Amino acid sequence: MEASGESFSHASRSEVAQEAPRYTARLLIGCPDRPGIVAAVSGFLFAHSANIVDSHQYSSDPSGGRFFLRTEFFLEEPFDREDFQQGFQAEVAADFGMDWEIRWWGQRRRLAILVSRHDHCLLDLLWRARRGELDAEIVSVISNHRDLARETEAAGVPFAHVPVERERKQEAEEEMLDRLHGQADLLVLARYMQILSGEFLERVGMPVINIHHSFLPAFAGADPYRRARERGVKLIGATAHYVTEQLDDGPIIDQDVVRVDHRQSARDLERVGRDVERMVLARAVSLHLDDRVIIDGRRTVVF
C-alpha cells in the first residue's frame, strides 16, 4: 500500500506540473471608485493584445467607495514582464491611485504551517497538497509539540519542534521567525493553540490565516464548543480569518456551520466540528492562493 500511495503522489504532482496554463497572468486591483476604471484596464490590456478569460469586479459604494477587480488574461508571445508591469503602473495605476498586483502563471507560493496537537486540519492540508489541490508547496510544519512529527515527515515535509514555555515565549517566537524568514509566502495556523504576539505578526512578513472553531464573532477565544453547548446553540461552525493582533478579530475569509441539538455533549460537538474546521480552512487557503481574497478594512472581498 505504501508503494502505490507513493507512486500516486508522484503522478499527482506530475499532472500539476504538466497542466496547461489557464492564463498568462492574474491582475488584482483595489482603488477609490470612479468612472473609467474598467475602460482604462481593459484598454491597456487590449493595447497589449491580451485576451481576458476571467474577470470579477465589485464596488463597496459607487459614491466614494472602493473598487476591486480580479482578472485573468492571456498575452501573446513574446512579451516582457517588466515592461508590461512598468507600463501598467505609468499608464493606468498611477492615474487611479491603485493598489495592484500581478501574478504570473506558474508562480507557486510556499506555505508554512503552525500546529499543536490536533491533527485534522494539518493532515487535510498535507493530503490536498499531495493531490495537487493547493497551488502551493508546503515547505515546513512547526509545532510546539512533537506529536505530529511522524505524519508530517511521512508526507515529505520538514518538521520542527519549537516548544513554547510560559516564561520563554519570546524566545520561541524568535526561533520561529528565524525558521520562517525568507522560506514561505503564507503562514497557516492549523489549530495552533498559542496566541501570537503583535511583534511576531509585524515581523513575520507574510499573511497569516487561522482556523477558529466557532462561527465568529460568536464564542471567540478558548473552549468554544463547551460554551456553545452551555448556551444551547443549534448551529456550530468554524471561521477562517486573517490573523491580527486582536484575538479572533481579523478579516473573515470563509465560514460554515452544521446543525446540532441538545442531546450532543461538548465532546460530540467537537467531533462534529472537526470536519467543518478542516473544510473551511482548506477553502480559505485555496481562495487566498487563487488570489480571490482582497482585504477591505475589517472585511474581505472574496471573488
C-alpha positions in Angstrom: 0.0 0.0 0.0 2.8 2.4 0.8 4.4 1.9 -2.6 1.2 2.5 -4.5 0.5 5.6 -2.4 3.9 7.0 -3.2 3.5 6.4 -6.9 0.1 8.1 -6.8 1.7 11.1 -5.1 4.3 11.4 -7.8 1.6 11.0 -10.5 -0.5 13.8 -8.9 2.5 16.2 -8.8 3.5 15.4 -12.3 0.0 16.1 -13.5 0.1 19.5 -11.8 3.5 20.3 -13.3 2.2 19.4 -16.8 -1.1 21.3 -16.5 -1.7 23.6 -19.5 -1.7 27.2 -18.5 -5.2 28.6 -17.9 -4.0 32.2 -18.1 -0.7 34.1 -18.6 -1.2 36.5 -15.7 -3.7 37.4 -13.0 -4.3 41.1 -12.1 -5.7 42.2 -8.7 -6.7 45.9 -8.2 -8.1 47.9 -5.3 -8.6 51.7 -5.6 -11.1 54.5 -4.9 -14.2 54.0 -7.1 -14.7 56.4 -10.0 -15.8 56.2 -13.7 -13.4 54.8 -16.2 -11.5 52.2 -14.2 -12.7 49.2 -16.2 -12.2 51.0 -19.5 -8.7 52.0 -18.6 -7.7 48.5 -17.5 -9.3 46.8 -20.5 -7.9 49.4 -22.9 -4.4 48.8 -21.6 -4.8 45.0 -21.9 -6.2 45.4 -25.5 -3.3 47.6 -26.4 -1.0 44.7 -25.4 -3.0 42.1 -27.3 -4.2 40.5 -24.1 -7.3 38.2 -24.1 -9.3 38.4 -20.9 -10.6 35.0 -19.9 -12.0 35.6 -16.5 -13.0 38.9 -14.7 -14.8 39.9 -11.5 -15.4 43.3 -10.1 -17.1 44.9 -7.0 -17.7 48.4 -5.7 -18.3 48.9 -2.0 -20.2 52.1 -2.8 -20.4 53.9 -6.2 -20.2 57.2 -4.4 -16.9 57.4 -2.5 -16.4 53.6 -2.0 -13.6 51.4 -3.2 -13.5 49.4 -6.4 -12.0 45.9 -6.6 -11.1 43.9 -9.7 -9.7 40.4 -10.3 -9.0 39.5 -13.9 -7.1 36.7 -15.7 -5.8 37.1 -19.2 -3.5 35.6 -21.9 -0.7 37.6 -23.5 0.7 36.9 -26.9 4.3 35.9 -27.0 6.8 37.4 -27.0 6.3 40.0 -24.2 8.5 41.4 -21.4 7.0 41.1 -17.9 9.0 44.0 -16.5 7.9 46.4 -19.4 4.3 45.2 -19.0 4.2 46.0 -15.3 6.0 49.3 -15.6 3.6 50.3 -18.4 0.6 49.4 -16.3 1.9 51.5 -13.4 2.6 54.5 -15.5 -0.4 54.4 -17.8 -3.2 53.2 -15.5 -2.4 52.6 -11.9 -0.8 55.9 -11.1 -3.9 57.8 -12.5 -6.4 55.9 -10.4 -4.3 55.6 -7.2 -4.4 51.8 -7.5 -3.1 49.1 -5.1 -2.4 46.4 -7.6 -0.5 43.1 -8.1 0.2 40.8 -11.0 0.8 37.1 -10.5 2.1 35.1 -13.5 1.2 31.6 -14.3 3.4 29.1 -12.5 4.4 31.3 -9.6 3.5 28.8 -6.9 3.8 30.1 -3.4 5.4 28.5 -0.4 3.2 27.6 2.6 4.3 27.1 6.2 2.1 25.6 8.9 1.9 26.1 12.7 0.1 23.3 14.6 -0.2 22.0 18.1 -1.7 18.5 18.8 -4.9 18.4 16.8 -4.1 16.7 13.5 -7.3 17.0 11.4 -6.5 20.4 9.7 -2.8 19.6 9.2 -3.4 16.2 7.7 -6.1 17.6 5.4 -3.8 20.3 4.1 -0.9 17.8 3.6 -3.3 15.5 1.7 -4.6 18.3 -0.5 -1.1 19.4 -1.3 -0.1 15.9 -2.2 -3.2 15.7 -4.5 -2.2 18.9 -6.2 -5.3 20.7 -4.9 -3.4 23.6 -3.4 -1.4 25.9 -5.7 1.5 26.0 -3.2 4.3 23.9 -1.8 4.2 23.1 1.9 7.8 23.9 2.9 7.6 23.3 6.7 5.5 22.4 9.7 6.4 23.9 13.1 4.8 22.7 16.3 5.0 23.3 20.0 4.6 19.6 20.5 6.3 16.5 18.9 3.0 14.6 18.4 2.7 15.2 14.6 6.3 14.8 13.5 5.9 11.3 12.0 2.8 12.2 10.0 4.4 15.4 8.7 7.7 13.7 7.7 5.8 10.8 6.1 4.3 13.4 3.7 7.9 14.6 2.8 7.6 17.9 4.7 10.2 19.1 7.2 9.0 19.2 10.8 10.4 21.4 13.6 9.6 21.3 17.3 9.6 24.7 18.9 8.3 24.4 22.5 6.6 27.4 23.9 7.3 27.7 27.7 5.3 30.3 29.6 8.4 32.3 30.6 10.2 31.9 27.3 7.5 32.6 24.7 9.5 35.5 23.1 12.4 33.1 22.6 10.1 30.6 20.9 8.8 33.3 18.6 12.3 34.4 17.7 13.2 30.8 16.7 10.1 30.5 14.6 10.8 33.8 12.9 14.3 32.6 12.1 12.9 29.4 10.6 10.3 31.2 8.6 12.4 34.1 7.3 12.7 34.0 3.5 11.2 30.5 3.4 7.5 31.0 3.0 4.9 33.3 1.5 1.9 32.3 3.6 1.6 31.0 7.2 -1.4 28.9 8.2 -2.4 28.2 11.8 -3.9 24.7 11.6 -5.2 24.6 15.2 -2.1 26.2 16.7 -3.2 26.7 20.3 -0.9 29.6 21.1 -1.6 33.3 20.8 1.0 35.0 18.6 2.3 38.4 19.7 1.8 41.6 17.8 5.5 41.8 17.3 5.6 38.3 15.7 2.8 39.3 13.3 4.5 42.5 12.4 7.8 40.8 11.7 6.8 37.6 10.1 6.4 39.3 6.7 3.6 37.3 5.2 -0.2 36.9 5.6 -1.3 34.6 8.4 -4.5 32.5 8.2 -6.1 31.0 11.3 -9.0 28.5 11.7 -11.2 29.2 14.7 -13.6 26.5 15.9 -16.7 28.7 16.2 -18.9 30.8 13.9 -17.3 34.2 14.7 -18.0 36.6 16.2 -19.7 34.2 18.5 -17.5 32.4 21.0 -14.2 34.0 20.3 -11.3 32.8 22.4 -10.9 29.5 24.2 -13.2 26.4 24.6 -15.9 27.5 22.2 -17.6 24.1 22.0 -18.2 23.9 25.7 -19.5 27.5 25.7 -21.7 26.7 22.7 -23.3 23.8 24.4 -23.9 25.8 27.6 -25.6 28.4 25.5 -27.8 25.8 23.8 -27.0 26.9 20.2 -28.5 24.9 17.4 -25.7 25.7 14.9 -22.0 25.4 15.5 -19.4 26.4 12.9 -15.8 27.3 12.0 -14.2 30.5 10.8 -11.1 31.0 8.7 -9.7 34.5 9.0 -6.5 36.6 8.6 -4.7 37.0 11.9 -4.4 40.4 13.5 -3.1 41.4 17.0 -6.8 41.4 18.2 -7.7 37.8 19.1 -10.0 36.1 16.6 -11.0 39.5 15.1 -9.2 39.6 11.7 -10.9 39.8 8.4 -13.0 36.7 7.7 -12.3 34.6 4.6 -14.7 31.7 4.9 -17.2 30.2 7.3 -19.5 27.2 7.6 -22.0 25.7 10.1 -23.6 22.4 10.9 -26.8 21.8 12.8 -26.6 20.3 16.3 -29.1 19.7 19.2 -29.4 19.4 23.0 -28.5 15.7 23.1 -24.9 16.3 22.0 -22.2 16.8 24.6 -19.4 19.3 24.2 -17.2 16.3 23.0 -19.8 15.4 20.4 -19.8 19.0 19.2 -16.0 19.0 18.9 -16.1 15.7 16.9 -18.7 17.1 14.5 -16.9 20.4 14.3 -13.6 18.9 13.2 -15.0 18.2 9.7 -16.2 21.8 9.4 -12.9 23.2 10.6 -10.8 21.3 8.1 -13.1 22.1 5.1 -13.3 25.8 6.0 -9.6 26.1 6.4 -8.9 24.3 3.1 -11.3 26.6 1.3 -9.8 29.7 2.8 -6.2 28.7 1.9 -7.3 27.8 -1.6 -9.1 31.1 -2.0 -6.0 33.0 -0.8 -3.7 31.0 -3.1 -6.0 31.7 -6.1 -5.9 35.4 -5.3 -9.6 35.5 -4.8 -9.4 37.4 -1.4 -8.9 41.2 -1.2 -8.9 42.8 2.3 -11.2 45.8 2.6 -10.6 47.2 6.1 -12.1 44.7 8.6 -13.9 42.8 5.8 -12.8 40.8 2.8 -14.0 40.8 -0.8 -14.0 37.2 -2.0 -14.4 36.6 -5.7 
